[in-house]
């Protein structure tokens, strides 16, 4: 089975938080390298320490959640189970809905269509200024250079293309009659 976007996310790979400082990220990468693919851990570390590369990982992760909630999300991803999105908002809720769309078995095409509409509505509610503020609040805590709103707008455009690809891939797996 193909890995989901969250399984490829550097925050997931290292089990790091957006507020983790540089030293913590390096330490987690070294620790994970003992049990996982060394190259994957090095790449995840490099992505989280480079402000430009980090932005795409940030837009595909979860903000304003507790350490316990992050642990539950990581547990759900590892077991390919649905992420409970009730307490999530903004970009975090969108990421949960997109992940759930990727891994859940839908009873019928109507249910799948409703999930696609929800993803679209959640994306449309995203405010680039708010996302930039949230990301920069965590970057300030972690000592990473701040992002500009223009960077966030460009990255959100790339995220939109990735969302379309995820939906297309999932629809492509349907039989002709269902499609």
C-alpha positions in Angstrom: 0.0 0.0 0.0 1.2 3.5 -0.8 2.2 5.7 2.1 0.0 8.7 2.8 1.2 12.2 2.9 1.2 12.1 6.7 3.4 9.0 6.7 5.9 10.9 4.6 5.8 14.0 6.8 9.0 14.9 8.6 7.1 15.7 11.8 5.6 12.2 11.7 8.9 10.4 10.8 10.7 12.0 13.7 7.7 12.3 16.0 8.6 16.0 16.4 6.4 18.9 17.3 6.3 22.2 15.3 7.7 23.9 18.5 10.7 21.6 18.9 14.0 23.4 18.8 16.9 22.6 16.5 18.7 20.5 19.1 15.6 18.5 19.8 15.0 17.8 16.1 18.6 16.6 15.6 18.4 14.4 18.7 15.1 12.9 17.5 16.6 12.2 14.1 19.6 10.5 15.6 17.4 8.4 17.9 15.0 7.4 15.1 17.9 6.5 12.8 18.7 3.5 15.1 15.3 2.0 14.4 14.3 3.4 11.0 15.8 4.2 7.7 18.8 6.4 8.3 18.4 8.3 5.0 14.8 9.0 5.7 15.6 10.4 9.2 18.4 12.6 7.8 16.1 13.9 5.1 13.3 14.6 7.7 15.8 16.4 9.8 17.1 18.5 6.9 13.5 19.4 5.9 12.6 20.6 9.4 15.8 22.6 9.8 15.5 24.4 6.4 12.9 27.1 6.7 11.9 26.8 3.0 11.5 23.0 3.0 9.9 23.1 6.4 6.9 25.1 5.2 5.4 22.2 3.2 5.8 19.9 6.2 4.1 22.5 8.4 1.2 22.8 6.0 0.7 19.1 6.2 0.9 18.7 9.9 -1.1 19.6 13.0 -1.0 22.9 15.1 -2.5 24.0 18.3 -2.8 20.5 19.7 -1.5 19.0 23.0 1.3 16.5 23.1 -1.3 13.8 24.0 -3.3 14.7 20.9 -0.2 14.5 18.7 0.6 11.1 20.2 -3.0 9.9 19.4 -2.7 11.2 15.8 0.7 9.4 15.4 -0.9 6.3 16.8 -3.8 6.6 14.3 -1.4 7.1 11.4 0.7 4.1 12.4 -2.4 1.9 12.5 -4.0 3.5 9.4 -7.1 4.4 11.5 -9.3 7.5 11.2 -8.0 10.6 12.9 -10.6 12.2 15.2 -11.0 15.7 13.9 -13.6 17.0 16.4 -11.1 19.1 18.4 -9.1 20.3 15.4 -9.6 23.5 13.4 -8.1 25.2 10.3 -5.2 23.5 8.6 -5.1 20.7 11.2 -8.8 19.8 10.5 -8.1 19.9 6.7 -5.1 17.5 7.1 -7.2 15.1 9.2 -10.0 15.1 6.7 -7.6 14.5 3.8 -5.9 11.7 5.6 -9.2 10.1 6.5 -10.2 10.3 2.9 -7.0 8.5 1.9 -7.4 5.6 4.4 -11.1 5.0 5.0 -13.3 2.5 3.1 -16.4 4.3 2.0 -19.7 2.4 2.0 -20.9 4.1 -1.2 -19.9 6.8 -3.7 -22.3 9.3 -2.0 -20.3 9.1 1.2 -17.0 9.6 -0.8 -18.5 12.6 -2.5 -19.5 14.2 0.8 -15.9 13.7 2.0 -14.6 15.4 -1.1 -17.0 18.3 -0.5 -15.8 18.6 3.1 -12.2 18.7 2.0 -13.0 21.5 -0.5 -15.0 23.5 2.1 -12.2 23.2 4.7 -9.6 24.3 2.1 -11.7 27.3 1.1 -11.9 28.4 4.8 -8.1 28.5 5.1 -6.9 32.0 5.6 -3.2 32.4 4.5 -2.6 35.2 7.0 -3.9 33.1 9.9 -1.9 30.1 8.8 1.2 32.3 8.5 0.6 33.7 12.1 0.3 30.2 13.5 3.3 28.8 11.7 5.4 31.8 12.8 4.3 31.5 16.4 5.7 27.9 16.4 8.8 28.9 14.4 9.6 31.6 17.0 9.4 29.0 19.7 11.7 26.7 17.8 14.2 29.3 16.7 13.5 28.8 12.9 13.4 31.8 10.6 9.9 33.2 10.1 7.8 32.6 7.0 6.3 35.3 4.9 2.6 35.4 3.9 3.7 35.2 0.3 5.6 32.0 1.0 2.5 30.5 2.7 0.2 31.5 -0.2 2.6 29.8 -2.7 2.8 26.7 -0.5 -1.0 26.6 -0.1 -1.3 26.6 -3.9 1.0 23.5 -4.0 -1.0 21.9 -1.3 -4.2 22.5 -3.4 -2.5 20.6 -6.3 -1.5 17.8 -3.9 -5.1 17.6 -2.6 -6.4 17.3 -6.2 -3.9 14.5 -6.8 -5.0 12.6 -3.7 -8.6 12.9 -4.7 -7.9 11.8 -8.3 -5.8 8.8 -7.1 -8.6 7.7 -4.8 -11.3 8.2 -7.6 -9.1 6.3 -10.0 -9.3 3.3 -7.8 -13.1 3.1 -8.2 -14.7 0.8 -10.7 -16.1 2.4 -13.8 -19.8 2.0 -12.6 -19.0 3.7 -9.3 -16.9 6.5 -10.9 
